Amino acid sequence: MLCLLFFSMICLPLKGEEEKAAPQPKVKKIGENRYRIGLVEFDAKSRAISIPAVVNMREGGPIEYVLVHENGKVHEAVLTTAASPLDIQIAMKLLKYKAGNGDVFNKLLPPELLKKEGGKKEDRGDTVFFGFEPDGSSTPIPAYELIVDGEDAEAMEAGGWTYTGSVLEGDTFMAEAEGSILAIYLDHLSLFNMTRDGADLDDRWGARTSAIPEIGTKGIFRIHPREIEVTN
């Protein structure tokens, strides 16, 4: 039944675009409420999504992404994944997460265009939360703990990211083409963007070495509809 929802839910968040035909994804049922698309696994009950990831950077900066595809902007990301951004998008749609820019990118607009082209907060997509669970550990590291704020040398402020959903240019889904998944510095091509202060600054953020496992550490990157509970 879940597979049959694809054609009604995969539409990307574009206005004035005709829907593009796309092949039906190979959604496989792997448990009572669990499904898999490529390397992406998701739970229809909890709405959690799991993808494989590996530590790519653990010191230095600037960092513009928490997570990118392994063929994306790896020089600016803490984690990478072999999972397809399009498959993540499909899982998000099947789980009925709402995508939308709202006012997320308003900070990038000059004042004279803000009133005409700026969005509204109420039109943002859903807020979601992320965590990285290294192999051999049952304790997830919230995504914001992986990033240091150059303003005060402390961990990034706690919170989630907005599901903006990327864009379609011609027949190309740009998150797939660019490999952009979880952005720190605002990127309209990325699946997820943040709304914290400093999201419009590309040199503010760095890797938080004290919280990041060794480079090459594999694990599972999880997307949740609510804050991840961490047991110390």
N, CA and C of each residue as an Amber inpcrd file, in Angstrom:
protein
   696
   0.8230000  -1.2010000   0.0000000   0.0000000   0.0000000   0.0000000
   0.8610000   1.2560000   0.0000000   1.9310000   1.2180000   0.8230000
   2.8010000   2.3850000   0.9060000   3.4250000   2.7080000  -0.4390000
   3.8070000   1.6860000  -1.1860000   4.4280000   1.9060000  -2.4910000
   3.4790000   2.6600000  -3.4350000   2.1820000   2.3830000  -3.3240000
   1.2230000   2.9880000  -4.2350000   1.0420000   4.4760000  -3.9780000
   1.5190000   4.9670000  -2.8300000   1.3880000   6.3870000  -2.5220000
   2.4060000   7.2350000  -3.2610000   3.3760000   6.6040000  -3.8820000
   4.5060000   7.3430000  -4.4450000   4.0890000   8.4480000  -5.4020000
   3.2810000   8.1220000  -6.3800000   2.9860000   9.0870000  -7.4320000
   2.2200000  10.2950000  -6.9130000   1.4740000  10.1420000  -5.8200000
   0.7190000  11.2720000  -5.2820000   1.5210000  12.0840000  -4.2850000
   2.7140000  11.5960000  -3.8800000   3.4410000  12.2580000  -2.8040000
   4.8420000  12.7040000  -3.1810000   5.3600000  12.3130000  -4.3410000
   6.7370000  12.6300000  -4.6810000   6.8850000  14.0260000  -5.2740000
   5.7840000  14.7060000  -5.5670000   5.8660000  16.0360000  -6.1640000
   6.7790000  16.9220000  -5.3460000   7.7240000  17.5650000  -5.9990000
   8.6830000  18.4160000  -5.3170000   8.0890000  19.7960000  -5.0980000
   8.5830000  20.5470000  -4.0980000   7.9630000  21.8110000  -3.7280000
   8.2570000  22.9560000  -4.6870000   7.7030000  22.8600000  -5.8930000
   7.8820000  23.9170000  -6.8730000   6.5310000  24.4630000  -7.2790000
   6.4800000  25.7610000  -7.5080000   5.2470000  26.3790000  -7.9510000
   5.3760000  26.7100000  -9.4350000   4.2830000  26.5260000 -10.1790000
   4.2950000  26.8760000 -11.5870000   5.0040000  25.8580000 -12.4500000
   5.3370000  24.6950000 -11.8980000   6.0180000  23.6480000 -12.6590000
   5.0330000  22.5110000 -12.9100000   5.0430000  21.9520000 -14.0820000
   4.2570000  20.7590000 -14.3260000   4.9390000  19.5930000 -13.6470000
   4.1540000  18.6570000 -13.1340000   4.7200000  17.4950000 -12.4790000
   5.4940000  16.6710000 -13.5060000   6.6680000  16.2440000 -13.1120000
   7.5130000  15.4480000 -13.9870000   7.2810000  13.9600000 -13.7150000
   7.1840000  13.1790000 -14.7780000   7.0410000  11.7510000 -14.6150000
   8.3350000  11.1820000 -14.0630000   8.2210000  10.2140000 -13.1880000
   9.3970000   9.6000000 -12.5800000   9.1250000   8.1190000 -12.3950000
  10.1660000   7.3100000 -12.4750000   9.9670000   5.8790000 -12.2750000
   9.5560000   5.5850000 -10.8430000   8.7040000   4.5810000 -10.6740000
   8.2880000   4.2060000  -9.3300000   9.4790000   3.6430000  -8.5680000
   9.7040000   4.1020000  -7.3350000  10.8450000   3.6090000  -6.5690000
  10.6240000   2.1710000  -6.1120000  11.6910000   1.4610000  -5.8670000
  11.5940000   0.0940000  -5.3890000  11.5520000   0.1140000  -3.8620000
  10.3540000   0.2900000  -3.3370000  10.1540000   0.3080000  -1.8920000
   9.9550000  -1.1280000  -1.4220000  10.7830000  -1.5560000  -0.4840000
  10.6940000  -2.9260000   0.0270000  10.2770000  -2.8960000   1.4860000
   9.3690000  -3.7710000   1.8450000   8.9730000  -3.9060000   3.2340000
   9.9560000  -4.8350000   3.9350000  10.5210000  -4.3740000   5.0560000
  11.5410000  -5.1690000   5.7530000  11.1560000  -5.4570000   7.1970000
   9.9710000  -5.0560000   7.5960000   9.4910000  -5.2980000   8.9510000
   8.0430000  -4.8810000   9.0500000   7.4750000  -4.9850000  10.2510000
   6.0560000  -4.6750000  10.4220000   5.7160000  -3.2650000   9.9440000
   6.5560000  -2.2900000  10.3310000   6.3310000  -0.9060000   9.9230000
   7.5180000  -0.3110000   9.1810000   8.4760000  -1.1610000   8.8210000
   9.7250000  -0.6580000   8.2610000   9.8270000  -0.9460000   6.7670000
  10.4360000   0.0340000   6.0690000  10.5820000  -0.0600000   4.6220000
  11.9780000   0.4110000   4.2240000  12.3750000   0.0490000   3.0040000
  13.6860000   0.4490000   2.5020000  13.5630000   0.9300000   1.0670000
  14.2490000   2.0390000   0.7720000  14.4220000   2.5290000  -0.6000000
  15.9180000   2.7020000  -0.7930000  16.5320000   1.8830000  -1.6200000
  17.9800000   1.9740000  -1.7690000  18.6590000   1.7400000  -0.4300000
  19.4600000   2.7040000   0.0230000  20.1450000   2.6050000   1.3120000
  19.3770000   3.2940000   2.4380000  18.2100000   3.7980000   2.1170000
  17.4000000   4.5500000   3.0860000  16.3450000   3.6350000   3.6980000
  16.3260000   3.5610000   5.0250000  15.3070000   2.8000000   5.7290000
  14.4150000   3.7590000   6.5090000  13.1200000   3.4460000   6.5940000
  12.2280000   4.3170000   7.3410000  11.1160000   3.5210000   8.0020000
  10.6000000   4.1050000   9.0790000   9.5720000   3.4820000   9.9020000
   8.2680000   4.2560000   9.7280000   7.2440000   3.5940000   9.2140000
   5.9760000   4.2640000   8.9320000   5.2540000   4.6750000  10.2070000
   5.5580000   4.0440000  11.3290000   4.8930000   4.3740000  12.5920000
   5.5840000   5.5290000  13.3100000   6.9030000   5.4270000  13.5010000
   7.6420000   6.4740000  14.2220000   8.0320000   7.6390000  13.3140000
   7.9850000   7.4010000  12.0010000   8.3950000   8.3830000  10.9760000
   9.8950000   8.6910000  11.0430000  10.6550000   7.7890000  11.6190000
  12.1090000   7.9450000  11.6590000  12.7300000   7.3910000  10.3850000
  13.8170000   8.0160000   9.9430000  14.5500000   7.6020000   8.7490000
  15.9910000   7.3300000   9.1310000  16.5630000   6.2630000   8.6080000
  17.9410000   5.8880000   8.9240000  18.7330000   5.6970000   7.6440000
  19.9330000   6.2800000   7.6120000  20.8020000   6.1100000   6.4550000
  22.2250000   5.8720000   6.9350000  23.0310000   5.1280000   6.1790000
  24.4250000   4.9230000   6.5780000  25.2320000   6.1990000   6.3800000
  26.1860000   6.4410000   7.2580000  27.0260000   7.6350000   7.1480000
  28.4110000   7.3240000   7.6930000  29.3730000   8.1700000   7.3420000
  30.7510000   7.9860000   7.7940000  31.3380000   9.3550000   8.1320000
  32.1730000   9.3950000   9.1600000  32.8100000  10.6480000   9.5550000
  33.8220000  11.0640000   8.4930000  33.6910000  12.2780000   8.0180000
  34.5270000  12.8020000   6.9480000  35.5140000  13.8600000   7.4380000
  35.0970000  14.6700000   8.4230000  35.9420000  15.7230000   8.9960000
  35.6940000  15.7860000  10.4970000  36.7170000  16.1060000  11.2660000
  36.5080000  16.2550000  12.7090000  37.2420000  17.4530000  13.2960000
  37.8440000  18.2590000  12.4490000  38.4630000  19.4860000  12.9340000
  38.5340000  20.4910000  11.7840000  38.6560000  21.7520000  12.1600000
  38.7870000  22.7860000  11.1480000  37.4500000  23.2990000  10.6460000
  37.5300000  24.0710000   9.5930000  36.3550000  24.7060000   9.0200000
  36.8100000  25.6370000   7.9000000  35.9370000  26.4350000   7.3380000
  34.5210000  26.4730000   7.7220000  33.7560000  25.2280000   7.2900000
  32.7290000  24.9170000   8.0630000  31.8360000  23.8030000   7.7700000
  30.5040000  24.3760000   7.3030000  30.0340000  23.9240000   6.1610000
  28.7650000  24.4220000   5.6260000  27.6680000  23.3620000   5.6460000
  28.0520000  22.1110000   5.8960000  27.0630000  21.0340000   5.9280000
  27.3880000  20.0680000   7.0590000  26.3360000  19.5160000   7.6580000
  26.5240000  18.3860000   8.5650000  26.6880000  17.1260000   7.7370000
  25.8610000  16.9760000   6.6950000  25.8510000  15.7540000   5.8940000
  25.6920000  16.0700000   4.4170000  26.5250000  15.4270000   3.5890000
  26.3920000  15.4950000   2.1320000  26.5580000  14.0920000   1.5540000
  26.1500000  13.9500000   0.3050000  26.4410000  12.7020000  -0.4060000
  27.9460000  12.6100000  -0.6170000  28.4620000  11.4030000  -0.7240000
  29.9030000  11.2040000  -0.8630000  30.4670000  11.8200000  -2.1380000
  29.6160000  12.1680000  -3.0900000  30.0660000  12.8630000  -4.3050000
  29.7500000  14.3590000  -4.2590000  29.3180000  14.8410000  -3.0930000
  28.9700000  16.2420000  -2.9470000  30.1290000  17.0760000  -2.4180000
  29.8130000  18.1380000  -1.6830000  30.8280000  19.0780000  -1.1800000
  31.4750000  18.5360000   0.0900000  32.2550000  17.4800000  -0.0870000
  32.8290000  16.7700000   1.0610000  33.8590000  17.6110000   1.8150000
  34.4280000  18.6160000   1.1700000  35.4260000  19.4600000   1.8380000
  34.7790000  20.4220000   2.8280000  33.4400000  20.4380000   2.8820000
  32.7290000  21.3540000   3.7660000  31.7580000  20.6240000   4.6940000
  31.9140000  19.2970000   4.8330000  30.9310000  18.5120000   5.5790000
  31.5740000  17.6020000   6.6140000  30.9130000  17.4430000   7.7500000
  31.3900000  16.5490000   8.8100000  31.1580000  15.0920000   8.4320000
  29.9760000  14.7930000   7.8700000  29.6090000  13.4180000   7.5410000
  29.2830000  13.2800000   6.0540000  29.5020000  12.0900000   5.5400000
  29.0910000  11.7840000   4.1700000  28.2690000  10.5030000   4.1660000
  27.5160000  10.3090000   3.0820000  26.7100000   9.1040000   2.9400000
  26.6860000   8.6720000   1.4820000  26.5090000   7.3740000   1.2710000
  26.3310000   6.8510000  -0.0800000  24.8550000   6.8270000  -0.4570000
  23.9750000   7.1620000   0.4890000  22.5350000   7.1480000   0.2260000
  22.1440000   8.2740000  -0.7250000  21.1840000   7.9930000  -1.5660000
  20.7040000   8.9520000  -2.5510000  19.8390000  10.0280000  -1.9010000
  20.1410000  11.3170000  -2.1330000  19.2530000  12.3820000  -1.6420000
  17.8220000  12.2340000  -2.1680000  17.6630000  11.7460000  -3.3940000
  16.3200000  11.5450000  -3.9330000  15.5750000  10.4780000  -3.1370000
  16.2640000   9.4190000  -2.7420000  15.6220000   8.3900000  -1.9280000
  15.2140000   8.9450000  -0.5650000  16.0260000   9.8400000  -0.0090000
  15.6580000  10.4880000   1.2630000  14.4120000  11.3320000   1.0460000
  14.3790000  12.0540000  -0.0580000  13.2150000  12.8840000  -0.3950000
  11.9600000  12.0260000  -0.5190000  12.0720000  10.9000000  -1.1800000
  10.9240000  10.0110000  -1.3500000  10.4330000   9.5190000   0.0010000
  11.3670000   9.1220000   0.8770000  10.9840000   8.6570000   2.2110000
  10.2690000   9.7590000   2.9830000  10.7830000  10.9930000   2.8840000
  10.1470000  12.1170000   3.5730000   8.7180000  12.3180000   3.0690000
   8.5270000  12.2020000   1.7660000   7.1980000  12.3820000   1.1930000
   6.2570000  11.2540000   1.5990000   6.7480000  10.0300000   1.5770000
   5.9160000   8.8950000   1.9570000   5.5080000   8.9720000   3.4250000
   6.3590000   9.5660000   4.2490000   6.0500000   9.7330000   5.6640000
   5.2650000  11.0080000   5.9470000   4.8910000  11.7050000   4.8810000
   4.0230000  12.8790000   4.9530000   4.6400000  14.0590000   5.7060000
   5.9450000  14.2360000   5.5700000   6.5660000  15.4620000   6.0590000
   6.2770000  16.5730000   5.0550000   6.0260000  17.7550000   5.5600000
   5.7390000  18.8960000   4.6940000   7.0190000  19.6520000   4.3750000
   7.2560000  19.9280000   3.0990000   8.4160000  20.7050000   2.6750000
   7.9850000  22.1410000   2.3820000   8.8950000  23.0910000   2.5890000
   8.5820000  24.4770000   2.2640000   9.6900000  25.4140000   2.7040000
   9.9180000  26.4480000   1.9180000  10.9590000  27.4190000   2.2460000
  10.4980000  28.4480000   3.2720000   9.2680000  28.9300000   3.1320000
   8.8120000  29.9880000   4.0200000   9.7710000  31.1610000   4.0080000
  10.1840000  31.5880000   5.1930000  11.1110000  32.7200000   5.3150000
  12.5530000  32.2870000   5.5140000  12.8320000  30.9950000   5.3060000
  14.1670000  30.4590000   5.6100000  15.2700000  31.2110000   4.8770000
  15.0300000  31.5850000   3.6200000  16.0790000  32.2160000   2.8260000
  15.9640000  33.7390000   2.7610000  15.1110000  34.3060000   3.5890000
  14.9290000  35.7610000   3.5760000  16.2300000  36.5130000   3.8500000
  17.0960000  35.9340000   4.6940000  18.3360000  36.6190000   5.0610000
  19.2700000  36.8170000   3.8690000  19.0540000  36.0540000   2.8160000
  19.9090000  36.1680000   1.6420000  19.4010000  37.2140000   0.6480000
  18.2280000  37.7700000   0.9140000  17.6440000  38.7620000   0.0090000
  18.0460000  40.1780000   0.4040000  18.3460000  41.0200000  -0.5720000
  18.6050000  42.4280000  -0.2630000  17.3140000  43.0700000   0.2370000
  17.4130000  44.1040000   1.0730000  16.2190000  44.7370000   1.6590000
  15.1630000  45.1390000   0.6390000  15.5930000  45.6060000  -0.5160000
  14.6330000  46.0880000  -1.5040000  13.7900000  44.9670000  -2.1210000
  14.2420000  43.7190000  -1.9900000  13.4990000  42.5860000  -2.5400000
  12.7650000  41.7860000  -1.4680000  13.0240000  42.0870000  -0.2100000
  12.4790000  41.2840000   0.8790000  10.9500000  41.2840000   0.8800000
  10.3450000  42.4520000   0.7320000   8.8850000  42.5350000   0.7720000
   8.2460000  41.8130000  -0.4060000   8.8760000  41.8970000  -1.5690000
   8.3120000  41.3100000  -2.7820000   8.5670000  39.8060000  -2.8780000
   9.7550000  39.3740000  -2.5170000  10.1380000  37.9810000  -2.7480000
  10.3000000  37.1660000  -1.4710000  10.2720000  37.8180000  -0.3170000
  10.4650000  37.0990000   0.9360000   9.2760000  36.2150000   1.2870000
   9.5580000  35.1520000   2.0030000   8.5020000  34.2360000   2.4140000
   8.0450000  34.4970000   3.8400000   7.0760000  33.7040000   4.2830000
   6.5180000  33.8400000   5.6250000   6.8780000  32.6300000   6.4870000
   7.0430000  32.8780000   7.7730000   7.4370000  31.8170000   8.7020000
   6.4520000  30.6620000   8.6830000   5.1610000  30.9740000   8.5770000
   4.1490000  29.9210000   8.6230000   4.1900000  28.9990000   7.4050000
   4.9410000  29.3760000   6.3830000   5.0520000  28.5380000   5.1900000
   6.3100000  27.6660000   5.1790000   7.0260000  27.6700000   6.2890000
   8.1870000  26.7780000   6.3810000   7.7390000  25.3140000   6.3490000
   8.6540000  24.4420000   5.9310000   8.4040000  23.0150000   6.0400000
   8.5050000  22.5660000   7.4890000   8.2900000  21.2830000   7.7030000
   8.3490000  20.7360000   9.0570000   9.7550000  20.8360000   9.6450000
   9.8050000  20.9840000  10.9570000  11.0770000  20.9380000  11.6750000
  11.3980000  19.4880000  11.9990000  12.6130000  19.0670000  11.6960000
  13.0440000  17.7030000  11.9830000  14.3850000  17.7330000  12.7120000
  14.7230000  16.6250000  13.3340000  15.9190000  16.5410000  14.1670000
  16.7970000  15.3950000  13.6840000  18.0930000  15.5170000  13.9350000
  19.0650000  14.5780000  13.3870000  20.0380000  14.1030000  14.4580000
  20.5110000  12.8850000  14.2930000  21.5350000  12.3610000  15.1800000
  22.3880000  11.3350000  14.4760000  23.6480000  11.2550000  14.8720000
  24.5750000  10.2750000  14.3050000  24.9040000   9.2480000  15.3720000
  24.6620000   7.9840000  15.0690000  24.9270000   6.8800000  15.9910000
  26.0880000   6.0570000  15.4510000  27.3040000   6.2450000  16.0040000
  28.4650000   5.4920000  15.5140000  28.2920000   3.9950000  15.7280000
  28.8580000   3.1970000  14.8450000  28.8250000   1.7450000  15.0140000
  29.4010000   1.3860000  16.3790000  28.7240000   0.4780000  17.0750000
  29.1950000   0.0330000  18.3800000  28.6790000   0.8720000  19.5260000
  27.9260000   1.9250000  19.2170000  27.3690000   2.7940000  20.2540000
  25.8600000   2.8170000  20.1300000  25.1840000   2.8760000  21.2730000
  23.7250000   2.9850000  21.2610000  23.2800000   4.3980000  21.6190000
  24.2580000   5.2990000  21.7590000  23.9540000   6.6790000  22.1340000
  24.1350000   7.5920000  20.9310000  23.0510000   8.1580000  20.4170000
  23.1820000   9.0590000  19.2630000  23.7880000  10.3900000  19.6630000
  24.5370000  10.9810000  18.7540000  25.0760000  12.3220000  18.9420000
  24.1860000  13.2770000  18.1610000  23.4930000  14.2010000  18.8410000
  22.6770000  15.1590000  18.0920000  23.5290000  15.9100000  17.0720000
  22.9740000  16.1830000  15.9140000  23.7380000  16.8230000  14.8390000
  24.3520000  18.1410000  15.2680000  23.6360000  18.9200000  16.0780000
  24.1620000  20.2220000  16.4760000  25.3890000  20.1040000  17.3790000
  25.5400000  18.9480000  18.0510000  26.7080000  18.7370000  18.9090000
  27.9840000  18.5470000  18.0920000  27.8460000  18.2340000  16.8120000
  29.0030000  18.0080000  15.9530000  29.6120000  19.3090000  15.4420000
  28.9040000  20.4120000  15.6520000  29.3060000  21.6980000  15.0680000
  29.6610000  22.6970000  16.1580000  30.7600000  23.4200000  15.9730000
  31.1690000  24.4690000  16.9100000  30.8250000  25.8320000  16.3100000
  30.3200000  26.7020000  17.1640000  29.9660000  28.0630000  16.7650000
  31.1810000  28.9550000  16.9690000  31.6920000  29.5250000  15.8930000
  32.8720000  30.3630000  15.9760000  32.6780000  31.6350000  16.7740000
  31.4270000  31.9900000  17.0760000  31.1490000  33.1920000  17.8470000
  31.6010000  33.0520000  19.2940000  31.4430000  31.8450000  19.8540000
  31.7810000  31.6430000  21.2650000  32.5670000  30.3610000  21.5260000
  32.9400000  29.6480000  20.4540000  33.7000000  28.3990000  20.5550000
  32.9440000  27.3170000  21.3300000  31.6230000  27.4310000  21.3750000
  30.7850000  26.4280000  22.0260000  30.0170000  25.6440000  20.9660000
  29.3910000  24.5570000  21.4130000  28.5870000  23.7730000  20.4810000
  27.4450000  24.6050000  19.9180000  27.0530000  24.2860000  18.7140000
  25.9040000  24.9470000  18.1040000  24.6930000  24.8410000  19.0270000
  23.8680000  25.8630000  19.0060000  22.6320000  25.8680000  19.7940000
  21.7620000  24.6720000  19.4270000  21.1540000  24.0750000  20.4390000
  20.2930000  22.9160000  20.2100000  19.0920000  23.2900000  19.3560000
  18.5630000  22.3040000  18.6550000  17.3780000  22.5350000  17.8350000
  17.3980000  21.7170000  16.5630000  16.3670000  21.8780000  15.7660000
  16.2460000  21.1020000  14.5410000  16.5410000  21.9130000  13.2910000
  16.1980000  21.3270000  12.1710000  16.3650000  21.9480000  10.8560000
  15.0200000  21.9500000  10.1460000  14.8660000  22.8460000   9.1880000
  13.6360000  22.9210000   8.4070000  13.7630000  22.0720000   7.1460000
  12.7440000  21.3000000   6.8880000  12.6970000  20.4910000   5.6690000
  12.2470000  21.3890000   4.5120000  13.2280000  21.9080000   3.7780000
  12.9320000  22.7940000   2.6560000  12.6820000  22.0140000   1.3620000
  13.3330000  20.8710000   1.2050000  12.9750000  19.9660000   0.1210000
  13.7080000  20.1150000  -1.1950000  14.6730000  21.0310000  -1.3240000
  15.4350000  21.2380000  -2.5470000  14.5290000  21.7330000  -3.6830000
  15.0500000  21.7270000  -4.9150000  14.3050000  22.2240000  -6.0750000
  14.5410000  21.3180000  -7.2700000  13.6570000  21.4520000  -8.2390000
  13.7690000  20.7380000  -9.5030000  14.1150000  21.7430000 -10.5800000
  15.1960000  21.5170000 -11.3170000  15.5880000  22.3720000 -12.4270000
  15.5670000  21.5280000 -13.6970000  14.5920000  21.8070000 -14.5490000
  14.3930000  20.9360000 -15.6980000  13.9630000  19.5690000 -15.2060000
  14.7030000  18.5510000 -15.5920000  14.4200000  17.1980000 -15.1220000
  15.3620000  16.7790000 -14.0040000  16.1090000  17.7340000 -13.4480000
  17.1350000  17.4010000 -12.4670000  16.7240000  17.7990000 -11.0610000
  16.7150000  16.8270000 -10.1640000  16.4840000  17.0980000  -8.7430000
  17.8260000  17.5430000  -8.1720000  17.9160000  18.8080000  -7.7640000
  19.2030000  19.4270000  -7.4980000  19.9100000  18.9080000  -6.2540000
  19.1700000  18.4290000  -5.2700000  19.8320000  17.8270000  -4.1100000
  20.5920000  16.5730000  -4.5340000  20.0300000  15.8600000  -5.4820000
  20.6940000  14.6630000  -6.0060000  21.9190000  15.0500000  -6.8230000
  21.7810000  16.0730000  -7.6520000  22.8840000  16.5000000  -8.5110000
  24.0500000  17.0700000  -7.7040000  23.7370000  17.8470000  -6.6700000
  24.7630000  18.5140000  -5.8690000  25.1940000  17.6990000  -4.6550000
  24.3710000  16.7420000  -4.2500000  24.6910000  15.9430000  -3.0750000
  24.4510000  16.6610000  -1.7600000  23.6610000  17.7310000  -1.7810000
  23.4410000  18.5410000  -0.5840000  22.2540000  18.0050000   0.2160000
  22.5010000  17.6680000   1.4760000  21.4590000  17.0510000   2.2970000
  21.1220000  17.9000000   3.5180000  22.0620000  18.0730000   4.4350000
  21.7960000  18.8090000   5.6740000  22.7280000  20.0080000   5.7700000
  22.1840000  21.1880000   5.4620000  22.9970000  22.3990000   5.3630000
  23.0390000  23.1760000   6.6770000  24.1930000  23.7960000   6.9200000
  24.3560000  24.7570000   8.0070000  24.2630000  26.1560000   7.4050000
  25.0770000  26.3990000   6.3980000  25.0020000  27.6430000   5.6330000
  23.8780000  27.5030000   4.6170000  23.0030000  28.4680000   4.5580000
  21.7970000  28.3820000   3.7390000  22.0850000  27.9630000   2.2950000
  21.3420000  26.9550000   1.8360000  21.5290000  26.4070000   0.4990000
  20.1740000  25.9420000  -0.0120000  19.5990000  26.6520000  -0.9780000
  18.2610000  26.3080000  -1.4500000  18.2330000  24.9860000  -2.2130000
  19.4050000  24.4220000  -2.5160000  19.4540000  23.1260000  -3.1910000
  19.4720000  21.9640000  -2.2040000  19.7020000  22.2610000  -0.9310000
  19.8000000  21.2300000   0.0890000  18.4150000  20.7770000   0.5460000
  18.3260000  19.5270000   0.9900000  17.0510000  19.0140000   1.4790000
  16.6100000  19.6980000   2.7640000  17.5710000  19.9980000   3.6450000
  17.2650000  20.5710000   4.9470000  18.1360000  21.8010000   5.1870000
  17.5340000  22.8200000   5.7850000  18.2610000  24.0440000   6.1050000
  17.9550000  24.4690000   7.5330000  18.8740000  25.2220000   8.1380000
  18.6490000  25.6640000   9.5110000  18.2340000  27.1280000   9.5470000
  17.5900000  27.4930000  10.6500000  17.0960000  28.8590000  10.8200000
  17.7490000  29.5580000  12.0100000  18.8170000  28.9820000  12.5590000
  19.5260000  29.6340000  13.6650000  20.2160000  30.9050000  13.1790000
  20.4910000  31.7930000  14.1230000  21.2860000  32.9720000  13.7940000
  22.6270000  32.5160000  13.2140000  23.0640000  33.1540000  12.1550000
  24.3350000  32.7960000  11.5450000  24.2190000  31.8160000  10.3970000
  22.9920000  31.4170000  10.0530000  22.8150000  30.5020000   8.9240000
  23.2100000  31.1490000   7.6060000  23.2640000  32.4700000   7.5980000
  23.6490000  33.1930000   6.3850000  25.1310000  33.5330000   6.3530000
  25.9100000  32.9830000   7.2900000  27.3500000  33.2420000   7.3640000
  28.1090000  31.9620000   7.0370000  28.9130000  31.9960000   5.9900000
  29.5980000  30.7700000   5.5550000  30.9210000  30.5210000   6.2700000
  31.3090000  31.4280000   7.1690000  32.5920000  31.2480000   7.8420000
  32.4580000  31.1790000   9.3690000  31.2440000  31.0170000   9.8600000
  31.0190000  31.0310000  11.3140000  31.1930000  29.6700000  11.9670000
  31.0040000  28.5840000  11.2170000  30.8620000  27.2610000  11.8110000
  32.0630000  26.3670000  11.5330000  32.3580000  25.5000000  12.4890000
  33.4720000  24.5720000  12.3270000  33.1260000  23.2020000  12.8920000
  34.0220000  22.2550000  12.6970000  33.8370000  20.9140000  13.2460000
  34.1970000  20.9110000  14.7260000  33.3590000  20.2990000  15.5450000
  33.5840000  20.2470000  16.9980000  34.3230000  18.9460000  17.3320000
  35.6140000  19.0340000  17.3400000  36.4790000  17.8590000  17.4640000
  36.1450000  16.9960000  18.6670000  35.8200000  17.6140000  19.7930000
  35.5790000  16.8630000  21.0260000  34.3710000  15.9440000  20.9470000
  33.4650000  16.1970000  20.0140000  32.2450000  15.4010000  19.9290000
  32.2290000  14.4520000  18.7370000  33.2010000  14.5830000  17.8380000
  33.1810000  13.8160000  16.5930000  34.1280000  12.6230000  16.6810000
  33.6410000  11.4200000  16.3800000  34.5210000  10.2390000  16.3560000
  35.6080000  10.3740000  15.2980000  36.5320000   9.4320000  15.2930000
  37.6510000   9.4610000  14.3510000  37.1640000   9.4320000  12.9020000
  37.9220000  10.0650000  12.0270000  37.6100000  10.0530000  10.5980000
  37.5330000   8.6000000  10.1150000  36.5430000   8.3030000   9.3380000
  36.3340000   6.9510000   8.8360000  35.3670000   6.1350000   9.6690000
  34.9730000   6.6520000  10.8420000  34.0120000   5.9500000  11.6840000
  32.6650000   5.8520000  10.9710000  32.1560000   4.6420000  10.8650000
  30.8600000   4.4320000  10.2200000  29.7490000   4.4220000  11.2610000
  28.5500000   4.6620000  10.8000000  27.4170000   4.6530000  11.7080000
  26.1170000   4.8880000  10.9590000  25.0780000   5.1790000  11.7270000
  23.7570000   5.4330000  11.1630000  23.3550000   6.8660000  11.4770000
  22.9360000   7.5740000  10.4530000  22.4470000   8.9400000  10.6070000
  20.9300000   8.8650000  10.6020000  20.3170000   9.4180000  11.6430000
  18.8770000   9.2740000  11.8110000  18.1600000  10.6170000  11.7280000
  17.0100000  10.5860000  11.0860000  16.1280000  11.7420000  10.9750000
  14.8820000  11.4370000  11.8010000  14.5140000  12.3630000  12.6950000
  13.3860000  12.1600000  13.5950000  12.4200000  13.3480000  13.5270000
  11.1390000  13.1160000  13.8100000  10.1860000  14.2210000  13.8390000
  10.2330000  15.0250000  15.1330000  11.0120000  14.5600000  16.1200000
  11.1160000  15.2780000  17.3810000  12.5330000  15.1320000  17.9340000
  12.8510000  15.9040000  18.9460000  14.1980000  15.9040000  19.4980000
  14.6280000  14.5020000  19.8990000  15.8820000  14.1860000  19.6350000
  16.4260000  12.8670000  19.9630000  16.7460000  12.8110000  21.4350000
  16.3020000  11.7660000  22.0940000  16.6130000  11.5910000  23.5070000
  18.0040000  10.9850000  23.6320000  18.8340000  11.6350000  24.4370000
  20.2030000  11.1680000  24.6340000  20.3860000  10.7640000  26.0830000
  20.8450000   9.5430000  26.3150000  21.0720000   9.0410000  27.6630000
  22.5570000   9.1010000  27.9770000  22.9290000   9.8940000  28.9490000
  24.3460000  10.0470000  29.3290000  24.7370000   8.9800000  30.3640000
